[in-house]
Amino acid sequence: MKCILRLLVVASLALGICASRSSAQNVNNLILESPTPAQAQAACQTYGLTMVSTLHPPDVYLVQANAALTPDMLTQLTAGDPNVKHLQLSNRFNVPENQLPPALSSASLPATAYATGPLAKLYGATTWLGYVAQPALITTNAATAMNGNNTGQGTIAVIDTGVDPTSAVLAPVLVPGYDFTQGVAGTASELGDVSQSTAHILFQSTAHILFGYQSVPLTPSTTALLDSTTAASMQGLTIPNDFGHGTMVAGLIHLVAPSAKIMPLKAFAPDGTADESNIIAAIYYATDNGAVVINMSFGLPQISDAMMKAINYATRHGAVCVAAVGNNSENTLVYPAAFGNVIGVASVNAMNQLSSFSNYGPDTVTIAAPGEALITTYPGNHYAAVWGTSFSAALVSG
């Protein structure tokens, strides 16, 4: 009887929807957990859902429902159905640097001369001394570890906006990843997120170490260190708010663990937002493809059962999960950092004091690491000074 009632309710809703609007309008993305593919298809037929993709076989799927069927309604309709183990809305996640206050970097930007400095070598790649010998390496004891030949091993997955695969520093350690925003395996490049004219300016080779460099604020969390010609050419350009975030995170991981491989998994758009379904698929992909560490520089203030299941899967298979705790200056829970099997990372300044922007609290924070005025890689073989718990998390992952 309950099954018949359920079918009647869904059918009546569907008729009302069809009478008032096109079926292509206003859909919600949902994450369905079902025991088998056949049962997942049966659930879709019963509740008028559209199967979109398999997030992780055999039991996690991305489905769509018309927005008239709210998640609460679907939860009530599917209660007790053996074909539906769990059904939830696919949330929207953000990189935490979206919450940083304006002009954060202006007061504490390191002198450009320090940041660029003379050239140095990092395991064969020519780079700036300001990147290789920055204070964070000393305060985290990473420099001591590397002097003892502890330079990292295995593969670190970076779930982010992608990476610049042409980076002279990063290219030697990149392994094939996946672009979940496009459904394409390979480089997971973020270069397609800017226009051709912007890419041309960023990637033209006009710089010489003696030309001098300028600090160009891009966002509250990022200040690019560009040669004078590139800096002048970029005046008036609009760059997506979080373009380069993945490259900057990867650069700090590589700094701490230069012998480790980096697997870029692109789940985020250049505006710093991602659909939870792409993140969950990335966690499973990282685990199934041998990542020993998964860096998650993002968060959401509400718990997600689907994400918790994915992280439990990763930790059961031996992966260490690391996440940023966020930049809201609050004692608050942020997920995935607040999960018990995730290392939540807060930010401290050069004096090992809590950064003014960092979230805090024992229920979210496991450890803290430097997160202010760090020097890291930026697309186009440039460098950037960055602030935020995303970058603290990167150091810990390394």
N, C-alpha and C positions, 0 to 999 in steps of 0.2 A: 504494500500500500504506500509506504514512504517513497519507494522508487517511482511509482506512478505519479504521486503528488509532485515529486521533484521534476519529472518530465513535463508535467502540465504547467508548472510555474515557469520553467525555462522556455517552453514553447510559447506561452502567452507573452513573456517578455520579448522574445524574438519577433513576434508578430507586431507588437507595439513599436519596436525599433524600426522594423522594415517600413511600417506605415508612415513614419515621421522623418526618416533620414536615410541617407545612403549608408550601406554596410561598411564602406571604406572610411567613414568619418569616426573620429573620437574613439580610439581603441586604447586599452591599457595593456601593457606588457606584464605578464605574470610568469612566475617560476613554479612549475609543476613538478612534484616528486611523485612518481608512480612506479610500482614494482617492476613492470615489464613494458616494452614498447607497445604490445597489444593492449595492455590495460590503459596506457596513456592515450592511445587512439580512442579507446572506448569512452574514457572520461571526456575527451574533446567532443565526441558525438553526443554524449548525454547532456553536456552543459553549453553547447553551442560555442566551443572554443576553437580557435584556429591553431594548429600545430605550426610553429615557425622553425624551430631547430632543436637538435639534441645538444644540451650543454655538457652532459657527461653520461655516456651509456653505462648501464642500461636504464637509469632511473631518474635523471634530471633533465627537464625540458623547458624551453621557452615557448610559451603559448600567448595568444592574444584573445581578448574578450572585448566586446563593445563596452564603452564606458558606462552605459546604462546598467550593466551588471557590475555593481561595485564589488570591491574585494570582500567587504563584510557580507554582502548577499551571497557571494560564491562560497565563503567559508561556511555559512549556515546550510546552503544547499548540498555541499559535499560532505558534511559531517557524517561519519560512519560509513562512507563509501569505500570499499576495499580497493577501488581503482585509484583513489586519491590519498596518498600518505600525507601530503602537505601541499598547500597552494597559497602563494602570497604575491603581493605586488612586487615588481622589480623596481627597487628604489633608485633614485638618482644620487650618485656620490660626487663629492668634490675633493680636489686637492686642497689642503688646508691653507695654502697661501692666498686663496680667494678671500680669507677673512682678515688678512693683515691690514693694519691701519695705513692710511696714505702717508707718503714721505717717510716711512720708517727708516729707510736706508741713509737718509741725508746726513744724520748726525754722526754716524759711526762708520762711514765708508772708509776703508783703508786707503791710504795714499796710492794713487795710480802707479807711482814709481815702485812702491813695494809690491803691489799686486802683479805688475808685469815683470819688472826687474830684468836681470840677465837671463840668458837661456840656460836650461839644464836638461839632463837626460833622466827619463823615467822608463827603465827597462826597454831601452832602445828607441823610444820616441822622444823627440825634441819638444820641450815644453817650457813654460815660464817657471822660474825659481819660486815665484809667489804661489804657484799651484803645488809644487813638489815639497816646499819647505814651510808650509803655513803652520801657525801655532797649534791648530787643532790636532796635528800629528803628534805634537809633544804632550798636550794635555790628555789625550786619550791613550798614551803609551804606544800608539801604533808605530811610531818611528823606532822605538826600542824593539818591538816585535819584528819589524822588517830587518833590522840590523842582525837579528838572530835567524835570518832566512825564513821567517814565518810570513810568507807573502801571499798566502791564500791558495786554495785549491777547490776543485769542483765548480759547479755552475750556480750563479746567483740570478734568479729571475727578477725582473723589474717590471711590475705592472703599473703602467704609466701612460704618457702621451706618445710613446715610441722613442726612437733614438736617431741621432744623425749617423748613419752608417758610413759616411765619408770621413768622419773624425779621425785625424791621424793618431790621436791618443787612444781612442776606443776601438777602432777597426780591428786591430790585431787580436782583441779578446772577445769580440762578439761572436756568438753562435746563432744559428737560425732561430727565429722566434715566430710570432704570429700577430697579425693585425686583426683584432676581433671587431674593429669598427668597420672593416671592409670585407672580412672573411677571407683573408689572403695570408698564406704562410710565406715566410722569408725574412726580410730585413726589419719589418715593423717600423718603417721610416716615418719620421714626422715632417719630412721636407715637403710633402705634398700639401701641408696645412697652411702654406703661405703662397702668395701669388708668384708668378714667374719673375716679375720685375723685382719683388722683394728678395726672392731667392738669389737672383743674379747679384744684387748688391751685397747680400750676406756672404755669398760664396765666391765673390771675385777675389783674386789674390793681388791686392795692392799693397799689402803691409810689408814693412821692413822693420826689424827690431829697433832701428835708430830713428824711425819716423816720429815716435812719441804716440801715446795713446790717450784717449779720452774716456771718462766715465759717462755712460749714457743711460739714465734711468729708464727702464722699460715698464716695470710694474713696481708696487711697493716692496716686492720680495726679490727683484732682480735688477741688477745694474750691469749692463754689458760693458766690457772693456774693449774698445774698438780703436783701430788705427784711425787717424784723422780723416782720411779719404772716405772710409766706410761710414764713420760717424756723420760726416757732412751729407753723404748720400742718403742716409736714413732719416734725415729731418723731414717731418711731415708724413712718414709712412705709418700705417696702422698695422701692428703685429698682434695676432691673437693673444689674449691675456696670458695664457700659460704655454704658449709655444716655447719649446726648448726645455720644459720641465723634466721630461724623461732623460734628455741628454745631460742635464745638470745633475740629476740624481745619480745616473750611471757614472759620471765623472768622479763623484766623491766615493762611490763604492770601489771604483778602480784605483783611486788614490790609496785607499787603505789595504786593498787586496789585489795588487797589480798582477798576480799570477792566476787569479780566478777568472773563469769565463763569465760573460754576462749574456743572459737571454732576454732580449727586449720583447715584452708582451704589451701591445698597444690596445688598451681598453678605453682610454680617455680621449676626448676631443681637445683641440687646442684651447678651448675656453675653460679647461679644467674640470669638465663634467663627464660622467660616465653612467651608462645604464648598468645596474647591478648584475644583470645577466651576463654581460661581457666580462665583468670582474670575476664572477664565479667560474665561468668557462676558463678564464686565464689561470685561476688557482689550480683547477684540475689539470690543465695542460702543463703547467709548471711541474706539478708533482709527477705526472705520468711520463714526463720527459727528463727526469733526473735532476731537477733543481734541488740543491741542498739547503738553500736559503731563498725565501720569497720576500722581496721588499714591497711593502704596501704603503706608500706615502699618500694616504687618503683616509677619509673617515666620514661617519654618519652618526648623528646623535641618538639613533634608535637601533635596537637590536634586530638582527635578521637571522631567522632560523636557517634559511638557505645558505647564507654565508657561513654561519657557524658549522653547518654540516660539511661544507667544502674545506674549511680550515681544519676541522677534525680529521678529515680524510688526509690532508697534507701532513699533519703532525703524526698521524698513525704510520705514515710511510717514511718518516724520518726527516721531513723538511722542517727547518726552523723558520717561523713566520715573524716578521718584524713590521711594525706599523707606527706611523706618526700619531701623536695624541691630539694634534690640532692647535690652532693659533687664536683661540678666543679669550685667553687670559682668565679661564674659569676652572674651577674644581668640578669637573663634569665627566660623565661617561661618554666616550667616543668609541665607535666600533669600526674596524675590528680590534683596535688597540686594547679595549677593555676585556676582551675574551681572555680567559685564564691561561690558554696555551699560546698566546701571542705576546711578544716583547713590545710593550708600548714605550715609545721614546719621546721624552720631553727635550726642550732646548735650554742650554745654558750659554752664558756669554764667556768671554775670555778669562773672567775671574771665577768661573764655575758657579756663578749665581744664576738663578732662574731667569730666563729671558722674560721681559715684560709682556710679550705676546703669548708665551707658551701656556697651554693648559697644564694642569697639575692635579695631584691627588693620588693616594695609594691604590685606589680601585682602577685606575687607568694607567698610571706610570710605573714601568718596571725599572727604567734606567734613564739617565739623561746624557746628552752628548752636545758638543758645540753646535750652535745653529745660527750664529751671527757672523756676517761678513766673511763667509767661507768662499774660497776661490775654486771654481770648477769649470768644466768644459761647457761650451755653448755652441750651438750649430754654426757651421761655416768656419770651423777651426778657430773660433774665437773663445774668449773666456768670460766669466761673469762672477760678480760678487753676489752672494745670495743669503737670504735670511729665511728661517722657518723650520718647523719641526720635520717637514719632508726631508730636509737635508741632514738634520740630526739622525733621522732614521737610516739614511743612506750610509752614514759613517758606521753605525752599529751593524748594519747588514754586512758591510765589508769586514 
